[in-house]
Amino acid sequence: MGWLKRLFGMEKPQARQQAQAAPVAAPSAEPSIPPERVGLSGEYDQSGLAKRVALAFDEDPDIDDVDTLYVAQTGSTVVLKGTAPSQQILNKMIATAQKVHGATSVDADQVSIG
């Protein structure tokens, strides 16, 4: 199924290049969007960082969809919750999440290995 579809009920966006780009500074009349709130298409999204991490997991061939693991966010911190199949997979997921624009840290304290 995929991370993005399972967690957020969304398909991958067609224009991936827009989602990868750092947000462009907004005109002075409008405030800019904080990096952790940028959605998949550059729009404001309360869960933007978590969705972009889920998309990064989907696009990494070394990370399968683990249906016992969930992605959330608290501000600019990516929060992983649930059960990971191995420490190696969890480490790969943490490294991938840390590379997503807007992520300042990754909290995996709520993940058990099983």
Secondary structure, DSSP 8 states (H G I E B T S, - for coil): --HHHHHHS----S-HHHHHS------TTS----GGGB-TTSSB-TTHHHHHHHHHHHH-TT----TTEEEEEETTEEEEEEEES-HHHHHHHHHHHHTSTT--EEEEEEEEE-
